[in-house]
Amino acid sequence: MFPKLNKIKALPGCMLWAEFKDGREVVYSVSRLVEVNPVFGDLVRNPELFAQVRIDPGGYGISWNDELDLEAEELWNCGAEVKSSFNLAKNLPSKDSENEPPPRPASAGSQSGSAG
């Protein structure tokens, strides 16, 4: 069986969150790849490049550009499985919502700001 990706998301600290077609979720540290292949150092040094991760056509790998890619099997075999029902990556703001203003705090109408 070859693992097939459903979703991928770049997380802070050069971490990736991946969801596979069978529902398995893992987190994977890209930093570990720098020891194996120094070209991955570009991802560690350049957060904007790291954030451009995308699933390759077919779902059997991910890539950032023409020189930097990774097989889904690496994520499957070396990623730490997420077993919690609460998943951090699913609750992070998406790129579409990054430019939205933060929600306003609840009104403090019932609190009095002056002692009297």
C-alpha positions as protocol buffer text, in pm:
chain_id: "A"
residue {
  index: 1
  type: MET
  ca { x: 0 y: 0 z: 0 }
}
residue {
  index: 2
  type: PHE
  ca { x: 123 y: 347 z: -84 }
}
residue {
  index: 3
  type: PRO
  ca { x: -5 y: 620 z: 146 }
}
residue {
  index: 4
  type: LYS
  ca { x: -202 y: 892 z: -28 }
}
residue {
  index: 5
  type: LEU
  ca { x: -233 y: 1243 z: 111 }
}
residue {
  index: 6
  type: ASN
  ca { x: -559 y: 1425 z: 156 }
}
residue {
  index: 7
  type: LYS
  ca { x: -438 y: 1748 z: 323 }
}
residue {
  index: 8
  type: ILE
  ca { x: -111 y: 1915 z: 417 }
}
residue {
  index: 9
  type: LYS
  ca { x: -45 y: 2222 z: 630 }
}
residue {
  index: 10
  type: ALA
  ca { x: 274 y: 2403 z: 730 }
}
residue {
  index: 11
  type: LEU
  ca { x: 295 y: 2464 z: 1105 }
}
residue {
  index: 12
  type: PRO
  ca { x: 531 y: 2686 z: 1305 }
}
residue {
  index: 13
  type: GLY
  ca { x: 875 y: 2544 z: 1383 }
}
residue {
  index: 14
  type: CYS
  ca { x: 921 y: 2370 z: 1045 }
}
residue {
  index: 15
  type: MET
  ca { x: 653 y: 2117 z: 1128 }
}
residue {
  index: 16
  type: LEU
  ca { x: 402 y: 1973 z: 885 }
}
residue {
  index: 17
  type: TRP
  ca { x: 58 y: 1836 z: 960 }
}
residue {
  index: 18
  type: ALA
  ca { x: -61 y: 1575 z: 713 }
}
residue {
  index: 19
  type: GLU
  ca { x: -392 y: 1397 z: 675 }
}
residue {
  index: 20
  type: PHE
  ca { x: -401 y: 1083 z: 464 }
}
residue {
  index: 21
  type: LYS
  ca { x: -693 y: 949 z: 262 }
}
residue {
  index: 22
  type: ASP
  ca { x: -758 y: 681 z: 526 }
}
residue {
  index: 23
  type: GLY
  ca { x: -799 y: 950 z: 794 }
}
residue {
  index: 24
  type: ARG
  ca { x: -461 y: 900 z: 964 }
}
residue {
  index: 25
  type: GLU
  ca { x: -304 y: 1227 z: 1078 }
}
residue {
  index: 26
  type: VAL
  ca { x: 63 y: 1289 z: 1152 }
}
residue {
  index: 27
  type: VAL
  ca { x: 295 y: 1574 z: 1239 }
}
residue {
  index: 28
  type: TYR
  ca { x: 639 y: 1571 z: 1084 }
}
residue {
  index: 29
  type: SER
  ca { x: 951 y: 1778 z: 1156 }
}
residue {
  index: 30
  type: VAL
  ca { x: 1118 y: 1892 z: 835 }
}
residue {
  index: 31
  type: SER
  ca { x: 1421 y: 2003 z: 1040 }
}
residue {
  index: 32
  type: ARG
  ca { x: 1532 y: 1638 z: 1064 }
}
residue {
  index: 33
  type: LEU
  ca { x: 1583 y: 1631 z: 686 }
}
residue {
  index: 34
  type: VAL
  ca { x: 1858 y: 1895 z: 696 }
}
residue {
  index: 35
  type: GLU
  ca { x: 2094 y: 1635 z: 846 }
}
residue {
  index: 36
  type: VAL
  ca { x: 2023 y: 1396 z: 559 }
}
residue {
  index: 37
  type: ASN
  ca { x: 2016 y: 1651 z: 276 }
}
residue {
  index: 38
  type: PRO
  ca { x: 2136 y: 2011 z: 331 }
}
residue {
  index: 39
  type: VAL
  ca { x: 1913 y: 2142 z: 49 }
}
residue {
  index: 40
  type: PHE
  ca { x: 1620 y: 2118 z: 293 }
}
residue {
  index: 41
  type: GLY
  ca { x: 1794 y: 2391 z: 495 }
}
residue {
  index: 42
  type: ASP
  ca { x: 1626 y: 2640 z: 261 }
}
residue {
  index: 43
  type: LEU
  ca { x: 1294 y: 2547 z: 420 }
}
residue {
  index: 44
  type: VAL
  ca { x: 1427 y: 2604 z: 771 }
}
residue {
  index: 45
  type: ARG
  ca { x: 1580 y: 2942 z: 680 }
}
residue {
  index: 46
  type: ASN
  ca { x: 1287 y: 3066 z: 471 }
}
residue {
  index: 47
  type: PRO
  ca { x: 944 y: 3043 z: 643 }
}
residue {
  index: 48
  type: GLU
  ca { x: 771 y: 3192 z: 338 }
}
residue {
  index: 49
  type: LEU
  ca { x: 902 y: 2910 z: 119 }
}
residue {
  index: 50
  type: PHE
  ca { x: 812 y: 2653 z: 385 }
}
residue {
  index: 51
  type: ALA
  ca { x: 452 y: 2782 z: 394 }
}
residue {
  index: 52
  type: GLN
  ca { x: 416 y: 2714 z: 18 }
}
residue {
  index: 53
  type: VAL
  ca { x: 397 y: 2336 z: 68 }
}
residue {
  index: 54
  type: ARG
  ca { x: 144 y: 2164 z: -156 }
}
residue {
  index: 55
  type: ILE
  ca { x: 31 y: 1812 z: -235 }
}
residue {
  index: 56
  type: ASP
  ca { x: 160 y: 1677 z: -565 }
}
residue {
  index: 57
  type: PRO
  ca { x: -92 y: 1557 z: -826 }
}
residue {
  index: 58
  type: GLY
  ca { x: -204 y: 1208 z: -730 }
}
residue {
  index: 59
  type: GLY
  ca { x: -141 y: 1266 z: -359 }
}
residue {
  index: 60
  type: TYR
  ca { x: 175 y: 1053 z: -329 }
}
residue {
  index: 61
  type: GLY
  ca { x: 406 y: 1337 z: -229 }
}
residue {
  index: 62
  type: ILE
  ca { x: 445 y: 1703 z: -139 }
}
residue {
  index: 63
  type: SER
  ca { x: 659 y: 1979 z: -286 }
}
residue {
  index: 64
  type: TRP
  ca { x: 760 y: 2336 z: -232 }
}
residue {
  index: 65
  type: ASN
  ca { x: 920 y: 2401 z: -572 }
}
residue {
  index: 66
  type: ASP
  ca { x: 1093 y: 2206 z: -850 }
}
residue {
  index: 67
  type: GLU
  ca { x: 1393 y: 2122 z: -629 }
}
residue {
  index: 68
  type: LEU
  ca { x: 1228 y: 2046 z: -294 }
}
residue {
  index: 69
  type: ASP
  ca { x: 988 y: 1757 z: -259 }
}
residue {
  index: 70
  type: LEU
  ca { x: 912 y: 1468 z: -28 }
}
residue {
  index: 71
  type: GLU
  ca { x: 730 y: 1138 z: -67 }
}
residue {
  index: 72
  type: ALA
  ca { x: 409 y: 1081 z: 128 }
}
residue {
  index: 73
  type: GLU
  ca { x: 563 y: 755 z: 247 }
}
residue {
  index: 74
  type: GLU
  ca { x: 827 y: 953 z: 444 }
}
residue {
  index: 75
  type: LEU
  ca { x: 553 y: 1143 z: 626 }
}
residue {
  index: 76
  type: TRP
  ca { x: 363 y: 819 z: 687 }
}
residue {
  index: 77
  type: ASN
  ca { x: 663 y: 625 z: 820 }
}
residue {
  index: 78
  type: CYS
  ca { x: 842 y: 899 z: 1017 }
}
residue {
  index: 79
  type: GLY
  ca { x: 562 y: 1133 z: 1125 }
}
residue {
  index: 80
  type: ALA
  ca { x: 423 y: 1125 z: 1478 }
}
residue {
  index: 81
  type: GLU
  ca { x: 63 y: 1007 z: 1465 }
}
residue {
  index: 82
  type: VAL
  ca { x: -194 y: 1249 z: 1602 }
}
residue {
  index: 83
  type: LYS
  ca { x: -437 y: 1056 z: 1821 }
}
residue {
  index: 84
  type: SER
  ca { x: -619 y: 1342 z: 1988 }
}
residue {
  index: 85
  type: SER
  ca { x: -971 y: 1433 z: 1880 }
}
residue {
  index: 86
  type: PHE
  ca { x: -860 y: 1797 z: 1899 }
}
residue {
  index: 87
  type: ASN
  ca { x: -622 y: 1877 z: 1617 }
}
residue {
  index: 88
  type: LEU
  ca { x: -416 y: 2196 z: 1628 }
}
residue {
  index: 89
  type: ALA
  ca { x: -369 y: 2218 z: 1251 }
}
residue {
  index: 90
  type: LYS
  ca { x: -742 y: 2209 z: 1181 }
}
residue {
  index: 91
  type: ASN
  ca { x: -792 y: 2500 z: 1418 }
}
residue {
  index: 92
  type: LEU
  ca { x: -516 y: 2725 z: 1289 }
}
residue {
  index: 93
  type: PRO
  ca { x: -626 y: 3017 z: 1073 }
}
residue {
  index: 94
  type: SER
  ca { x: -624 y: 2939 z: 704 }
}
residue {
  index: 95
  type: LYS
  ca { x: -445 y: 3163 z: 456 }
}
residue {
  index: 96
  type: ASP
  ca { x: -782 y: 3314 z: 366 }
}
residue {
  index: 97
  type: SER
  ca { x: -850 y: 3422 z: 723 }
}
residue {
  index: 98
  type: GLU
  ca { x: -501 y: 3558 z: 803 }
}
residue {
  index: 99
  type: ASN
  ca { x: -595 y: 3906 z: 683 }
}
residue {
  index: 100
  type: GLU
  ca { x: -921 y: 3922 z: 876 }
}
residue {
  index: 101
  type: PRO
  ca { x: -925 y: 4135 z: 1190 }
}
residue {
  index: 102
  type: PRO
  ca { x: -932 y: 3943 z: 1520 }
}
residue {
  index: 103
  type: PRO
  ca { x: -1273 y: 3898 z: 1684 }
}
residue {
  index: 104
  type: ARG
  ca { x: -1376 y: 4177 z: 1916 }
}
residue {
  index: 105
  type: PRO
  ca { x: -1383 y: 4100 z: 2289 }
}
residue {
  index: 106
  type: ALA
  ca { x: -1721 y: 4068 z: 2458 }
}
residue {
  index: 107
  type: SER
  ca { x: -1871 y: 4395 z: 2575 }
}
residue {
  index: 108
  type: ALA
  ca { x: -1785 y: 4494 z: 2929 }
}
residue {
  index: 109
  type: GLY
  ca { x: -2124 y: 4660 z: 2982 }
}
residue {
  index: 110
  type: SER
  ca { x: -2192 y: 4477 z: 3306 }
}
residue {
  index: 111
  type: GLN
  ca { x: -1860 y: 4581 z: 3459 }
}
residue {
  index: 112
  type: SER
  ca { x: -1807 y: 4925 z: 3603 }
}
residue {
  index: 113
  type: GLY
  ca { x: -1472 y: 5085 z: 3538 }
}
residue {
  index: 114
  type: SER
  ca { x: -1503 y: 5341 z: 3819 }
}
residue {
  index: 115
  type: ALA
  ca { x: -1533 y: 5297 z: 4189 }
}
residue {
  index: 116
  type: GLY
  ca { x: -1795 y: 5509 z: 4330 }
}
